[in-house]
Amino acid sequence: MHTLLMVLLVIVSLALIVVVLLQSGKSAGLSGAISGGAEQLFGKQKARGMDLVLHRITIVLAVLFFILTIAVTKF
């Protein structure tokens, strides 16, 4: 059981890394936040298309990661 959970944890971890790296940047860095990029960062923008799919997959994988991590520590 412990081995199965560890294998699943490694797979979910790698998938989470890949999905996060595939997402596009949302701001221009610190200089963009100071010069007015904060309005764009905190504005009401809806993600569409692939960004929305990647965002939802990231949430699901993050929840799975935490659940599996807690399960590994319990067993």
N, CA and C atoms as a LAMMPS dump frame, in Angstrom:
ITEM: TIMESTEP
0
ITEM: NUMBER OF ATOMS
225
ITEM: BOX BOUNDS ff ff ff
-5.0000000000000000e+02 5.0000000000000000e+02
-5.0000000000000000e+02 5.0000000000000000e+02
-5.0000000000000000e+02 5.0000000000000000e+02
ITEM: ATOMS id mol type element x y z
1 1 1 N 0.824 -1.194 0
2 1 2 C 0 0 0
3 1 3 C 0.867 1.257 0
4 2 1 N 1.921 1.225 0.826
5 2 2 C 2.82 2.378 0.896
6 2 3 C 3.51 2.611 -0.442
7 3 1 N 3.927 1.542 -1.106
8 3 2 C 4.604 1.671 -2.394
9 3 3 C 3.676 2.24 -3.451
10 4 1 N 2.437 1.79 -3.46
11 4 2 C 1.45 2.314 -4.411
12 4 3 C 1.219 3.8 -4.195
13 5 1 N 1.1 4.208 -2.947
14 5 2 C 0.895 5.626 -2.654
15 5 3 C 2.107 6.463 -3.059
16 6 1 N 3.292 5.934 -2.83
17 6 2 C 4.509 6.666 -3.214
18 6 3 C 4.619 6.815 -4.727
19 7 1 N 4.278 5.762 -5.457
20 7 2 C 4.315 5.833 -6.921
21 7 3 C 3.293 6.853 -7.429
22 8 1 N 2.09 6.825 -6.869
23 8 2 C 1.07 7.807 -7.255
24 8 3 C 1.506 9.225 -6.912
25 9 1 N 2.161 9.391 -5.774
26 9 2 C 2.64 10.708 -5.371
27 9 3 C 3.695 11.24 -6.33
28 10 1 N 4.588 10.381 -6.77
29 10 2 C 5.621 10.795 -7.729
30 10 3 C 4.982 11.173 -9.065
31 11 1 N 4.017 10.396 -9.523
32 11 2 C 3.35 10.685 -10.796
33 11 3 C 2.586 11.998 -10.721
34 12 1 N 1.853 12.205 -9.631
35 12 2 C 1.102 13.452 -9.473
36 12 3 C 2.054 14.636 -9.348
37 13 1 N 3.163 14.459 -8.658
38 13 2 C 4.145 15.536 -8.504
39 13 3 C 4.721 15.946 -9.856
40 14 1 N 5.101 14.977 -10.651
41 14 2 C 5.653 15.284 -11.975
42 14 3 C 4.61 15.939 -12.876
43 15 1 N 3.379 15.457 -12.817
44 15 2 C 2.307 16.049 -13.614
45 15 3 C 2.041 17.485 -13.178
46 16 1 N 2.079 17.741 -11.884
47 16 2 C 1.857 19.091 -11.37
48 16 3 C 2.966 20.034 -11.826
49 17 1 N 4.191 19.574 -11.811
50 17 2 C 5.314 20.39 -12.288
51 17 3 C 5.139 20.731 -13.756
52 18 1 N 4.781 19.752 -14.567
53 18 2 C 4.612 19.973 -16.003
54 18 3 C 3.48 20.953 -16.277
55 19 1 N 2.357 20.792 -15.588
56 19 2 C 1.203 21.663 -15.828
57 19 3 C 1.506 23.096 -15.41
58 20 1 N 2.211 23.266 -14.301
59 20 2 C 2.562 24.621 -13.861
60 20 3 C 3.515 25.266 -14.854
61 21 1 N 4.462 24.52 -15.381
62 21 2 C 5.4 25.08 -16.35
63 21 3 C 4.739 25.403 -17.684
64 22 1 N 3.65 24.732 -18.02
65 22 2 C 2.954 25.003 -19.283
66 22 3 C 2.113 26.27 -19.228
67 23 1 N 1.798 26.75 -18.045
68 23 2 C 0.954 27.936 -17.923
69 23 3 C 1.725 29.18 -18.329
70 24 1 N 0.988 30.126 -18.908
71 24 2 C 1.617 31.376 -19.322
72 24 3 C 1.722 32.316 -18.132
73 25 1 N 2.691 33.227 -18.196
74 25 2 C 2.88 34.204 -17.13
75 25 3 C 1.732 35.2 -17.096
76 26 1 N 1.369 35.664 -15.905
77 26 2 C 0.24 36.572 -15.763
78 26 3 C 0.667 38.02 -15.59
79 27 1 N 1.936 38.296 -15.31
80 27 2 C 2.372 39.67 -15.117
81 27 3 C 3.754 39.849 -15.74
82 28 1 N 4.173 41.099 -15.772
83 28 2 C 5.472 41.404 -16.354
84 28 3 C 6.56 41.466 -15.299
85 29 1 N 6.336 40.857 -14.17
86 29 2 C 7.323 40.87 -13.106
87 29 3 C 7.127 42.043 -12.177
88 30 1 N 8.137 42.344 -11.379
89 30 2 C 8.041 43.41 -10.39
90 30 3 C 7.901 44.777 -11.051
91 31 1 N 8.612 45.017 -12.134
92 31 2 C 8.498 46.316 -12.8
93 31 3 C 7.105 46.521 -13.378
94 32 1 N 6.47 45.479 -13.85
95 32 2 C 5.105 45.603 -14.36
96 32 3 C 4.108 45.864 -13.255
97 33 1 N 4.352 45.313 -12.074
98 33 2 C 3.446 45.536 -10.945
99 33 3 C 3.548 46.962 -10.441
100 34 1 N 4.75 47.536 -10.481
101 34 2 C 4.936 48.899 -9.989
102 34 3 C 4.396 49.912 -10.993
103 35 1 N 4.585 49.663 -12.272
104 35 2 C 4.202 50.657 -13.279
105 35 3 C 2.778 50.498 -13.792
106 36 1 N 1.934 49.816 -13.083
107 36 2 C 0.544 49.727 -13.508
108 36 3 C 0.103 48.329 -13.867
109 37 1 N 0.993 47.386 -13.826
110 37 2 C 0.622 46.016 -14.121
111 37 3 C -0.232 45.401 -13.026
112 38 1 N -0.26 46.06 -11.847
113 38 2 C -1.067 45.553 -10.74
114 38 3 C -2.545 45.6 -11.08
115 39 1 N -2.953 46.596 -11.841
116 39 2 C -4.352 46.666 -12.259
117 39 3 C -4.713 45.459 -13.101
118 40 1 N -3.822 45.082 -13.966
119 40 2 C -4.069 43.924 -14.801
120 40 3 C -4.007 42.641 -13.973
121 41 1 N -3.103 42.603 -12.989
122 41 2 C -2.937 41.409 -12.163
123 41 3 C -4.157 41.166 -11.288
124 42 1 N -4.68 42.23 -10.686
125 42 2 C -5.807 42.086 -9.779
126 42 3 C -7.141 42.383 -10.441
127 43 1 N -7.127 42.666 -11.714
128 43 2 C -8.366 42.969 -12.423
129 43 3 C -9.222 41.73 -12.62
130 44 1 N -10.424 41.966 -13.076
131 44 2 C -11.346 40.846 -13.293
132 44 3 C -11.147 40.301 -14.703
133 45 1 N -10.227 39.39 -14.82
134 45 2 C -9.969 38.752 -16.094
135 45 3 C -10.369 37.298 -15.996
136 46 1 N -11.026 36.832 -17.014
137 46 2 C -11.409 35.425 -17.045
138 46 3 C -10.45 34.681 -17.963
139 47 1 N -9.965 33.57 -17.461
140 47 2 C -9.103 32.732 -18.284
141 47 3 C -9.97 32 -19.294
142 48 1 N -9.47 31.878 -20.488
143 48 2 C -10.227 31.201 -21.531
144 48 3 C -9.347 30.178 -22.215
145 49 1 N -9.992 29.187 -22.762
146 49 2 C -9.294 28.194 -23.566
147 49 3 C -8.357 27.336 -22.759
148 50 1 N -7.142 27.242 -23.263
149 50 2 C -6.148 26.362 -22.669
150 50 3 C -5.729 26.831 -21.277
151 51 1 N -5.71 28.154 -21.048
152 51 2 C -5.351 28.654 -19.72
153 51 3 C -6.346 28.189 -18.666
154 52 1 N -7.626 28.175 -19.005
155 52 2 C -8.645 27.719 -18.067
156 52 3 C -8.489 26.227 -17.773
157 53 1 N -8.227 25.453 -18.803
158 53 2 C -8.044 24.002 -18.624
159 53 3 C -6.82 23.737 -17.747
160 54 1 N -5.717 24.422 -18.022
161 54 2 C -4.508 24.226 -17.229
162 54 3 C -4.708 24.669 -15.783
163 55 1 N -5.481 25.728 -15.589
164 55 2 C -5.763 26.206 -14.235
165 55 3 C -6.557 25.166 -13.447
166 56 1 N -7.561 24.603 -14.059
167 56 2 C -8.385 23.599 -13.376
168 56 3 C -7.604 22.311 -13.116
169 57 1 N -6.772 21.906 -14.077
170 57 2 C -5.946 20.707 -13.879
171 57 3 C -4.964 20.939 -12.737
172 58 1 N -4.419 22.148 -12.636
173 58 2 C -3.496 22.473 -11.556
174 58 3 C -4.179 22.353 -10.201
175 59 1 N -5.407 22.841 -10.103
176 59 2 C -6.142 22.749 -8.839
177 59 3 C -6.381 21.288 -8.456
178 60 1 N -6.814 20.487 -9.417
179 60 2 C -7.09 19.072 -9.142
180 60 3 C -5.811 18.348 -8.724
181 61 1 N -4.728 18.593 -9.439
182 61 2 C -3.467 17.921 -9.108
183 61 3 C -2.93 18.378 -7.755
184 62 1 N -3.112 19.643 -7.417
185 62 2 C -2.647 20.131 -6.116
186 62 3 C -3.423 19.473 -4.98
187 63 1 N -4.735 19.34 -5.145
188 63 2 C -5.549 18.679 -4.127
189 63 3 C -5.133 17.218 -3.997
190 64 1 N -4.937 16.54 -5.126
191 64 2 C -4.478 15.146 -5.093
192 64 3 C -3.113 15.026 -4.415
193 65 1 N -2.229 15.977 -4.693
194 65 2 C -0.905 15.964 -4.086
195 65 3 C -1 16.028 -2.568
196 66 1 N -1.816 16.94 -2.051
197 66 2 C -1.941 17.071 -0.599
198 66 3 C -2.606 15.842 0.019
199 67 1 N -3.609 15.309 -0.639
200 67 2 C -4.274 14.109 -0.12
201 67 3 C -3.309 12.925 -0.085
202 68 1 N -2.552 12.748 -1.163
203 68 2 C -1.592 11.648 -1.2
204 68 3 C -0.456 11.837 -0.197
205 69 1 N -0.027 13.073 -0.006
206 69 2 C 1.025 13.332 0.969
207 69 3 C 0.571 12.998 2.377
208 70 1 N -0.659 13.379 2.71
209 70 2 C -1.197 13.054 4.028
210 70 3 C -1.394 11.544 4.167
211 71 1 N -1.837 10.882 3.09
212 71 2 C -2.038 9.436 3.133
213 71 3 C -0.706 8.703 3.329
214 72 1 N 0.349 9.18 2.689
215 72 2 C 1.67 8.543 2.836
216 72 3 C 2.159 8.68 4.276
217 73 1 N 1.916 9.822 4.89
218 73 2 C 2.387 10.003 6.275
219 73 3 C 1.582 9.147 7.254
220 74 1 N 0.325 8.852 6.934
221 74 2 C -0.504 8.046 7.834
222 74 3 C -0.167 6.555 7.749
223 75 1 N 0.266 6.098 6.571
224 75 2 C 0.565 4.676 6.421
225 75 3 C 2.027 4.464 6.657
